[in-house]
Amino acid sequence: MEFKAFSKKQLQTLSWWCGGSPYEPCDAIICDGAVRSGKTLCLGISFAAWALYRFHDRSFAICGKTIRSLKRNLVTTLLPALNEAGFHCTFLAAENRIDISFGSNCNRFYLFGGRDESSSALIQGITLSGVLFDEVALMPRSFVEQALARCSVEGSKFWFNCNPENPQHWFYREWILNTERKNALYLHFTMDDNPSLSPAMIARYRGLYSGTFYERFVLGKWVAAQGLVYPFMTDTMLCSAPHDCESYAVSCDYGTVNPSSFGLWGKKDGVWYRVDEYYFDSRSTGIQRTDEEHYTGLEQLCGAHRIESIAVDPSAASFIAVIKQHGKYRVLPADNDVLDGIRRVSVALKQGDIKICRDCADAVREFGLYRWNDDRSRDVPLKENDHAMDDIRYFVTTILQKEESFFAIAAPRGEGEP
């Protein structure tokens, strides 16, 4: 792994705990700001170096939203960097534990996922000398506070990194606005704080986001979501359906009283096109269809195409059962994380990984109407004009993401990282 010269903020991240540093007495460090700003890897290296310099035969925690995302976002880049720096790292996958040694000191680093409120139970009982939270703003407060409570060893410290979220977020209000009271060092990063990013790469990342996500992930601001969810989706972003696609898939947002929206996707030259759709609104028609009638609509949408898989709203248990009962298509319960899904759809559209064809009239209509809720205390889109938006999100988070995960895992170490 090749490192260029570190920026001032990266050097502060790496050395804040060292003897002689004016920040050595701090109990915590918080690094927030833009994506790809170099904060995550530097924080991880600093955390491991501090732990091995200060302690021996102690336990530490490295926390992410899930263990899978933690491995992808931090561990796969951190371990090679530490090994090249002279540390010895042993990853015990079955125990979700990394043993790291340097000289005569060796410590244990346990991996934890803080996905929801129940996750706090996973970390109870352990005694820690320090904890690092990767993307702390994605974790519930109960999990974070339980992990902090486990740090009862004298000299323990807390390490946080995140991209900005809503300014009403508990971590922003509790920690970032109270860094002096928390005795924490706060460092705000921009892409310019990462010397390894070329101007061309910075321009590329700036082009991936718009609206709220641009302000958060590029400018690094804690702002409330407002306006259209996909403001960039104008007529210039639409296309004609290609012929002779290599493979096909379907995404379904199922409703009984609410509309049902199914999208047919065709892949050609590495791009997935939403080539056709089934959209039925029982309220506007005055007719309510059964699961079997919706299944007939699904079959008509698929036609003679060989469908690889169908991503379906996980709450649509009865419709999933009907599809399975017919035995014709493979069903995947969709990932239903709304905010993360919207972000992924935005990036996929901007990168050209997916394209929306003009013939998908209801999807095109919804893109022009789908808005954030005016309640700025939380990031939620309005629950209207969102049915095609939901099925598109299911496609990206379930089928497209599955493809990307496969290639990232299959790639040699050091390649294929997002």
C-alpha positions as CSV (number, residue, x, y, z in Angstrom):
1,M,0.0,0.0,0.0
2,E,1.5,3.3,-1.1
3,F,1.0,6.4,1.1
4,K,1.6,9.9,-0.1
5,A,2.5,12.8,2.3
6,F,-0.2,13.1,5.0
7,S,-2.2,16.3,5.3
8,K,-2.2,18.4,8.5
9,K,-5.5,16.9,9.7
10,Q,-4.4,13.3,8.9
11,L,-1.2,13.9,10.9
12,Q,-3.3,15.3,13.8
13,T,-5.4,12.1,13.6
14,L,-2.4,9.9,13.7
15,S,-0.6,11.7,16.5
16,W,-3.1,13.4,18.8
17,W,-2.5,10.8,21.6
18,C,1.3,11.0,21.5
19,G,3.4,12.5,24.3
20,G,3.9,16.2,23.9
21,S,0.8,16.6,21.8
22,P,-1.5,19.4,23.1
23,Y,-4.4,17.0,22.6
24,E,-3.0,14.1,24.6
25,P,-5.2,14.7,27.6
26,C,-8.4,14.4,25.4
27,D,-10.6,11.4,26.1
28,A,-11.9,11.1,22.6
29,I,-11.4,12.1,18.9
30,I,-14.2,12.8,16.4
31,C,-13.5,12.9,12.7
32,D,-16.4,13.8,10.5
33,G,-16.8,15.3,7.0
34,A,-16.7,14.4,3.3
35,V,-16.4,11.0,1.8
36,R,-13.0,9.8,0.6
37,S,-11.3,12.4,2.8
38,G,-8.8,10.0,4.3
39,K,-10.3,10.1,7.9
40,T,-11.2,6.4,8.2
41,L,-7.9,4.7,7.5
42,C,-5.9,7.3,9.4
43,L,-8.2,6.9,12.4
44,G,-7.8,3.1,12.2
45,I,-4.0,3.2,12.0
46,S,-3.9,5.7,14.9
47,F,-6.2,3.5,17.0
48,A,-4.1,0.4,16.6
49,A,-0.8,2.2,17.2
50,W,-2.2,3.9,20.4
51,A,-3.5,0.6,21.7
52,L,-0.2,-1.2,21.1
53,Y,1.9,1.6,22.5
54,R,-0.2,2.0,25.7
55,F,-1.5,-1.5,26.5
56,H,-0.6,-5.2,26.4
57,D,-2.9,-8.2,26.6
58,R,-6.1,-6.0,26.6
59,S,-9.3,-6.1,24.7
60,F,-10.6,-3.4,22.3
61,A,-13.7,-3.0,20.1
62,I,-14.0,-1.9,16.5
63,C,-17.6,-1.2,15.7
64,G,-19.5,-0.6,12.4
65,K,-23.2,-0.7,11.4
66,T,-22.7,-4.4,10.5
67,I,-19.6,-6.6,10.7
68,R,-19.8,-7.1,7.0
69,S,-19.7,-3.3,6.3
70,L,-17.0,-2.9,8.9
71,K,-14.8,-5.5,7.1
72,R,-15.4,-3.9,3.7
73,N,-15.0,-0.2,4.8
74,L,-12.1,-0.5,7.3
75,V,-10.6,-3.9,8.0
76,T,-9.6,-4.8,4.4
77,T,-7.5,-1.7,4.1
78,L,-6.4,-1.3,7.7
79,L,-4.7,-4.7,8.1
80,P,-2.5,-4.5,5.0
81,A,-1.4,-1.0,6.1
82,L,-0.6,-2.2,9.6
83,N,1.3,-5.2,8.3
84,E,3.4,-3.0,6.0
85,A,4.1,-0.7,9.0
86,G,5.6,-3.6,11.0
87,F,2.6,-4.7,13.0
88,H,1.6,-8.4,13.0
89,C,-2.1,-9.0,12.4
90,T,-4.0,-12.3,12.8
91,F,-7.7,-12.2,11.7
92,L,-9.7,-14.9,13.5
93,A,-12.8,-14.8,11.3
94,A,-14.8,-17.4,13.4
95,E,-14.5,-15.1,16.4
96,N,-14.7,-11.8,14.6
97,R,-11.5,-10.9,16.3
98,I,-8.1,-9.5,15.2
99,D,-5.0,-10.1,17.2
100,I,-2.5,-7.3,16.6
101,S,1.1,-7.3,18.0
102,F,4.0,-4.9,17.8
103,G,7.3,-5.7,19.6
104,S,6.4,-7.4,22.9
105,N,2.9,-6.0,23.1
106,C,-0.2,-7.9,21.8
107,N,-3.9,-6.9,22.1
108,R,-7.3,-8.3,21.0
109,F,-9.6,-6.3,18.8
110,Y,-13.2,-7.5,18.6
111,L,-15.5,-6.6,15.7
112,F,-19.1,-5.6,16.6
113,G,-22.1,-4.6,14.4
114,G,-24.4,-1.9,15.8
115,R,-27.3,-2.2,13.4
116,D,-30.3,-1.6,15.6
117,E,-31.4,-1.2,19.3
118,S,-31.0,-4.9,20.0
119,S,-27.3,-4.7,19.1
120,S,-26.5,-3.2,22.5
121,A,-26.9,-6.7,24.0
122,L,-24.0,-8.0,21.9
123,I,-21.4,-5.9,23.6
124,Q,-22.6,-6.3,27.2
125,G,-20.2,-7.9,29.7
126,I,-16.9,-7.2,27.9
127,T,-14.2,-5.0,29.5
128,L,-12.6,-2.7,27.0
129,S,-9.5,-0.4,27.0
130,G,-10.8,1.6,24.0
131,V,-13.4,1.6,21.2
132,L,-13.5,2.8,17.6
133,F,-16.8,3.5,15.9
134,D,-16.7,3.5,12.1
135,E,-19.7,5.5,10.8
136,V,-21.0,6.2,14.2
137,A,-24.0,8.2,12.9
138,L,-25.4,5.0,11.4
139,M,-25.6,3.3,14.9
140,P,-28.3,3.6,17.5
141,R,-27.5,5.6,20.6
142,S,-28.1,2.6,22.9
143,F,-25.4,0.6,21.2
144,V,-22.8,3.4,21.2
145,E,-23.5,4.2,24.9
146,Q,-23.3,0.6,25.9
147,A,-19.9,0.3,24.1
148,L,-18.6,3.4,25.8
149,A,-19.7,2.1,29.2
150,R,-17.6,-1.0,28.7
151,C,-14.4,1.2,28.5
152,S,-13.6,1.0,32.2
153,V,-9.8,0.5,32.0
154,E,-7.7,3.4,33.2
155,G,-6.5,5.4,30.2
156,S,-9.2,4.2,27.8
157,K,-10.2,6.5,24.9
158,F,-13.0,6.8,22.4
159,W,-12.5,7.1,18.6
160,F,-15.3,8.2,16.3
161,N,-15.7,8.8,12.5
162,C,-18.7,9.5,10.4
163,N,-20.2,11.3,7.4
164,P,-22.7,14.0,8.3
165,E,-26.4,13.3,8.7
166,N,-29.4,15.4,9.9
167,P,-28.4,18.2,12.3
168,Q,-31.0,16.8,14.7
169,H,-29.1,13.5,14.9
170,W,-28.3,12.5,18.5
171,F,-24.5,12.2,17.8
172,Y,-24.2,15.7,16.3
173,R,-26.2,17.3,19.2
174,E,-24.6,15.2,22.0
175,W,-21.0,15.0,20.9
176,I,-20.1,17.4,18.1
177,L,-21.8,20.4,19.6
178,N,-20.3,19.6,23.0
179,T,-16.7,18.6,22.2
180,E,-15.3,20.8,25.0
181,R,-17.6,19.3,27.6
182,K,-16.8,15.8,26.3
183,N,-13.1,16.6,26.4
184,A,-12.9,15.5,22.7
185,L,-10.7,16.6,19.8
186,Y,-12.9,17.4,16.8
187,L,-11.5,17.4,13.3
188,H,-13.7,18.2,10.3
189,F,-12.4,16.7,7.0
190,T,-12.9,17.7,3.3
191,M,-11.7,15.9,0.2
192,D,-8.8,18.4,0.1
193,D,-7.5,16.8,3.3
194,N,-6.7,13.6,1.4
195,P,-3.5,14.1,-0.6
196,S,-3.9,10.7,-2.3
197,L,-7.0,12.1,-4.2
198,S,-6.2,13.6,-7.6
199,P,-8.1,16.6,-8.8
200,A,-9.8,14.3,-11.4
201,M,-10.9,11.9,-8.7
202,I,-12.2,14.8,-6.5
203,A,-14.2,16.0,-9.5
204,R,-15.6,12.5,-10.1
205,Y,-16.9,12.3,-6.5
206,R,-18.4,15.7,-6.6
207,G,-20.3,14.6,-9.7
208,L,-21.8,11.6,-8.0
209,Y,-24.0,13.5,-5.6
210,S,-26.6,16.2,-5.7
211,G,-28.9,18.0,-3.3
212,T,-28.7,16.9,0.3
213,F,-26.2,14.1,-0.4
214,Y,-23.9,16.6,-2.1
215,E,-24.0,18.9,0.9
216,R,-23.3,16.0,3.3
217,F,-20.9,13.8,1.4
218,V,-19.0,16.4,-0.6
219,L,-19.2,19.6,1.4
220,G,-19.3,17.7,4.7
221,K,-22.2,19.6,6.2
222,W,-24.8,18.5,8.7
223,V,-27.9,19.6,6.8
224,A,-31.6,18.6,6.8
225,A,-33.0,16.8,3.7
226,Q,-35.3,19.0,1.7
227,G,-36.8,19.3,-1.8
228,L,-36.8,16.6,-4.5
229,V,-35.1,13.4,-3.5
230,Y,-33.5,13.0,-7.0
231,P,-33.3,16.6,-8.3
232,F,-31.0,15.7,-11.1
233,M,-33.5,13.3,-12.8
234,T,-34.5,15.5,-15.7
235,D,-35.4,14.4,-19.2
236,T,-31.7,14.3,-20.2
237,M,-31.2,11.4,-17.7
238,L,-33.7,9.2,-19.5
239,C,-33.0,6.9,-22.4
240,S,-34.5,4.5,-24.9
241,A,-34.8,0.8,-24.1
242,P,-31.9,-1.3,-25.6
243,H,-32.5,-4.5,-27.6
244,D,-31.2,-8.0,-26.9
245,C,-30.2,-7.5,-23.3
246,E,-27.9,-10.1,-21.8
247,S,-29.9,-10.8,-18.7
248,Y,-33.1,-9.7,-16.9
249,A,-34.3,-9.2,-13.4
250,V,-37.4,-7.6,-11.7
251,S,-38.0,-5.5,-8.7
252,C,-41.4,-5.3,-7.0
253,D,-43.1,-2.8,-4.6
254,Y,-46.3,-4.6,-3.7
255,G,-49.5,-2.9,-2.5
256,T,-53.2,-3.8,-2.0
257,V,-54.8,-0.4,-1.4
258,N,-51.6,1.4,-2.4
259,P,-50.2,1.1,-5.9
260,S,-48.1,-1.9,-6.9
261,S,-45.1,-1.2,-9.0
262,F,-42.9,-3.8,-10.8
263,G,-39.9,-2.9,-12.9
264,L,-38.3,-5.1,-15.6
265,W,-34.6,-4.6,-15.8
266,G,-32.4,-5.6,-18.7
267,K,-28.6,-5.7,-18.5
268,K,-26.5,-4.7,-21.6
269,D,-22.8,-3.9,-21.7
270,G,-22.6,-3.7,-17.9
271,V,-25.5,-1.3,-17.5
272,W,-28.9,-2.2,-16.1
273,Y,-31.9,-0.6,-17.9
274,R,-35.4,-0.3,-16.4
275,V,-36.9,-1.3,-19.7
276,D,-40.6,-1.8,-18.8
277,E,-43.0,-1.6,-15.9
278,Y,-46.2,-2.8,-14.4
279,Y,-48.0,-0.2,-12.3
280,F,-51.5,-0.7,-10.9
281,D,-53.2,1.8,-8.6
282,S,-56.4,0.4,-7.1
283,R,-57.5,3.8,-5.8
284,S,-57.5,5.5,-9.2
285,T,-59.1,2.5,-11.0
286,G,-61.6,1.6,-8.2
287,I,-60.6,-2.0,-8.5
288,Q,-58.6,-4.1,-6.1
289,R,-56.5,-7.0,-7.5
290,T,-55.7,-10.2,-5.7
291,D,-52.2,-11.6,-5.3
292,E,-52.9,-14.0,-8.2
293,E,-53.9,-11.1,-10.4
294,H,-50.8,-9.2,-9.6
295,Y,-48.8,-12.4,-10.3
296,T,-50.5,-12.6,-13.8
297,G,-49.3,-9.0,-14.3
298,L,-45.8,-10.0,-13.3
299,E,-45.7,-12.8,-15.8
300,Q,-47.0,-10.6,-18.5
301,L,-44.2,-8.1,-17.7
302,C,-41.5,-10.8,-17.8
303,G,-42.8,-12.3,-21.0
304,A,-40.5,-14.8,-22.5
305,H,-37.4,-13.4,-20.8
306,R,-35.4,-15.6,-18.5
307,I,-35.5,-13.8,-15.2
308,E,-32.5,-14.2,-13.0
309,S,-34.2,-13.1,-9.8
310,I,-37.0,-10.9,-8.4
311,A,-36.4,-8.5,-5.5
312,V,-39.6,-8.0,-3.5
313,D,-40.6,-5.7,-0.7
314,P,-39.8,-8.0,2.4
315,S,-43.1,-7.0,4.0
316,A,-45.2,-8.5,1.1
317,A,-45.2,-12.0,2.6
318,S,-48.4,-13.1,0.8
319,F,-47.2,-12.0,-2.6
320,I,-43.8,-13.6,-2.0
321,A,-45.6,-16.9,-1.1
322,V,-47.6,-16.8,-4.4
323,I,-44.4,-16.3,-6.5
324,K,-42.7,-19.2,-4.7
325,Q,-45.8,-21.3,-5.0
326,H,-45.7,-21.0,-8.8
327,G,-42.1,-22.0,-8.8
328,K,-41.1,-20.1,-11.9
329,Y,-39.0,-17.3,-10.5
330,R,-36.3,-17.0,-7.8
331,V,-37.4,-14.5,-5.1
332,L,-35.0,-12.3,-3.1
333,P,-36.5,-10.3,-0.1
334,A,-35.3,-6.8,-0.7
335,D,-33.0,-4.7,1.6
336,N,-35.4,-2.0,2.9
337,D,-33.0,0.5,4.4
338,V,-34.6,3.6,3.0
339,L,-32.0,6.3,3.5
340,D,-29.0,4.2,2.6
341,G,-31.0,2.8,-0.4
342,I,-31.8,6.3,-1.7
343,R,-28.1,7.2,-1.5
344,R,-27.2,4.1,-3.4
345,V,-29.8,4.8,-6.1
346,S,-28.5,8.3,-6.4
347,V,-24.9,7.1,-7.0
348,A,-26.0,4.3,-9.3
349,L,-27.9,6.8,-11.5
350,K,-25.1,9.3,-11.5
351,Q,-22.5,6.7,-12.3
352,G,-24.6,5.2,-15.1
353,D,-24.8,1.8,-13.4
354,I,-28.6,2.0,-13.9
355,K,-30.7,3.9,-16.5
356,I,-34.4,4.7,-16.7
357,C,-36.1,4.2,-20.0
358,R,-38.7,6.8,-21.2
359,D,-41.3,4.1,-21.7
360,C,-41.5,3.7,-17.9
361,A,-44.0,6.5,-17.6
362,D,-45.0,6.0,-13.9
363,A,-41.4,5.8,-12.8
364,V,-40.6,9.0,-14.7
365,R,-43.7,10.7,-13.2
366,E,-42.7,9.8,-9.7
367,F,-39.1,11.0,-10.1
368,G,-40.6,14.5,-10.6
369,L,-42.8,14.3,-7.5
370,Y,-40.8,12.3,-4.9
371,R,-39.8,14.7,-2.1
372,W,-38.4,14.8,1.3
373,N,-40.7,15.3,4.2
374,D,-40.8,18.9,5.5
375,D,-40.1,17.6,9.0
376,R,-36.5,18.5,9.3
377,S,-35.9,16.7,12.5
378,R,-35.5,13.4,10.6
379,D,-34.6,12.2,7.1
380,V,-37.7,10.6,5.6
381,P,-39.3,11.0,2.1
382,L,-43.0,11.6,1.9
383,K,-45.0,8.4,1.7
384,E,-46.6,9.4,-1.6
385,N,-45.5,9.0,-5.2
386,D,-43.0,6.5,-3.9
387,H,-44.0,3.1,-5.3
388,A,-41.8,3.0,-8.4
389,M,-39.1,4.8,-6.3
390,D,-39.3,1.9,-3.8
391,D,-39.0,-0.8,-6.5
392,I,-36.0,0.9,-8.0
393,R,-34.4,1.1,-4.6
394,Y,-35.1,-2.6,-4.0
395,F,-33.3,-3.4,-7.3
396,V,-30.2,-1.3,-6.4
397,T,-29.9,-2.5,-2.8
398,T,-30.6,-6.1,-3.5
399,I,-29.7,-7.2,-7.1
400,L,-27.1,-4.5,-8.1
401,Q,-25.5,-4.5,-4.7
402,K,-25.2,-8.3,-4.7
403,E,-23.3,-8.1,-8.0
404,E,-21.0,-5.4,-6.7
405,S,-20.4,-7.3,-3.4
406,F,-19.4,-10.4,-5.4
407,F,-16.9,-8.6,-7.5
408,A,-15.4,-6.8,-4.5
409,I,-15.0,-10.0,-2.6
410,A,-13.6,-11.9,-5.6
411,A,-11.0,-9.2,-6.4
412,P,-7.4,-9.6,-5.2
413,R,-6.6,-7.7,-2.0
414,G,-6.0,-4.1,-2.7
415,E,-8.2,-3.9,-5.7
416,G,-11.9,-3.5,-6.1
417,E,-12.4,-1.3,-3.1
418,P,-15.2,1.3,-3.3
